[in-house]
Amino acid sequence: MAIKPSPHLALFLLLFHAIAATAVYATAMLLPAKLAIFALILLSLFYYLARDALLLFPGSWREVLLERDGISVIARDGSRLTGQGACKAVASPYFAVLHIRPEGHRRAISRVIFPDAVGKDAFRELSVYLRYAQ
């Protein structure tokens, strides 16, 4: 299934980063510390917007292939990542958290996928796969 840029994910990233910035603003830290944390929050927002919501990075996921023996992900630069779906994957009607443990790696990789990024039928297929393939 092909993955497109997700406006819903972009909106949620903006919302949660704004909540984090508001929490920092409400603290009694010194102004230089607040500004440093604001800069880190802003960098985080730009990074995740570009990588996951807008799919601008070469390593951004462009396609997810659900196979019987695992999951394959094709990135924007054409590289392929193959691995097993980890048991921490979440499937809900509103979003799915795809948690893949790549072959030869110890750490798993997670991505949030909203229905607007793949289409309703493909999202339903992904949800069923995540619920029953584990």
Number of C-alpha atoms within 10 A of each C-alpha: 17 14 20 19 20 19 15 16 22 17 12 13 19 17 12 12 16 16 12 15 19 12 10 17 15 10 9 8 11 8 10 9 11 17 15 11 16 19 13 13 17 15 12 14 18 14 14 17 23 16 17 23 25 16 20 15 16 13 16 20 24 21 18 20 14 17 12 9 11 17 19 19 22 19 18 16 12 14 11 14 16 19 19 18 24 18 14 14 18 15 20 14 10 10 18 20 17 23 21 24 20 20 12 8 9 8 10 16 14 15 13 16 23 24 20 17 22 21 14 12 11 15 23 17 12 21 21 13 16 23 13 7 14 12
